[in-house]
Amino acid sequence: MHIEELDYELPEELIALRPLPERDGGRMAVVEIGKGLVAHSRVLELPRSIRPALFVVNNSRVIPARLFAQKSSGAEVEILLVEASEGHFDEERLAQRWRALVRGQKRLRIGTELRVKGAPLRAKVLALFAEGGAELLLESEGLTIREAIAQAGRLPLPPYIRREADAEDLLRYQTIFASRSGSVAAPTAGLHFTPRLLEALEAHGHRLTQITLHVGPGTFLPIRTSNLDEHAMHAEAFEVSEEAAQAIREARAEKRPIVAVGTTVFRTLESAALPDRTVRPGSGRTCLFVRPPYEAKVVDALFTNLHLPRSTLIALVMAFAGIEPIRQAYRECVKERYRFFSYGDAMLIRKSEDAR
């Protein structure tokens, strides 16, 4: 598959730069696998739009990963923390290694020490990599690393939202499931969920379980190769609990559809797939790049947002629902003035036999 096949025309004014007043107030395009768009609906109609299913959500929480620092010369450096090289964000440590992306990296050298603004926190450069990558040793004075990052860091918004995060974003760019810190971008399909929607899902016979995938900055990186087979995905850490694995086994036995809430859940479940179309519990890392042709092993339906052209995310959606059906659906969503990307509207992709 070539990169041009992932393209579509999107007027810039359809990019949602702010969330709607109500999380569950968005529109929802309903797409049937192999057919295309069959209905324009609303997110609040999700419980009635698919037969009783198991919804799987991502409980990862976005960390305040943007840090601003200075060299001893006074030169400014911007740091985007990606992943702790040792331990986890929530651990109580006074020193911790982190993989990061550094803007202004060309001026850095191994051994350079940076003073982070807004907290008693130092960052020492341990290694430098291509495309702005670095490994840093963070050391705090008087606070744990987690506390210092929380004090100095800013919420990282997607690059197409060209503004600083504000108080509204601190609330709305986290899902209601967010409990395990580690992402640098929200699992945005989950942003539509509210207690009201969860109650409606339960009332209509649906069930819900949670997995964890910590979203890395690779979710926003453009595909730079003409041939998709040459694109390398960034690895992301995931965990499937025994409780989630058991819920999926029970859903399989009851012939309930497995609904992945977002591409992060899709990739997690497919990465942990077993031959019987259930998943193995445990943790790991995935660099699975789902693109056509691909046959899903675990996921039966997908609830997702409307994704960037030429992205790995729209490649996954095309792999699941069909290239031409998704092209047709996206054209229709543009025509109907849907709101696109992280703060935008949603799409439910289901099999015909799973319609209510």
Helices and strands as residue ranges (DSSP letters): G 3-6, G 12-14, G 23-25, E 27-32, E 36-42, G 43-48, E 54-58, E 60-62, E 66-70, E 76-84, E 95-103, G 105-107, E 113-116, E 121-128, G 130-132, E 133-140, H 145-152, H 167-172, E 180-183, G 188-192, H 195-203, E 207-213, G 217-220, G 228-230, E 236-240, H 242-253, E 258-261, H 263-271, E 282-286, E 301-305, H 312-321, H 323-335, E 346-350, G 352-354
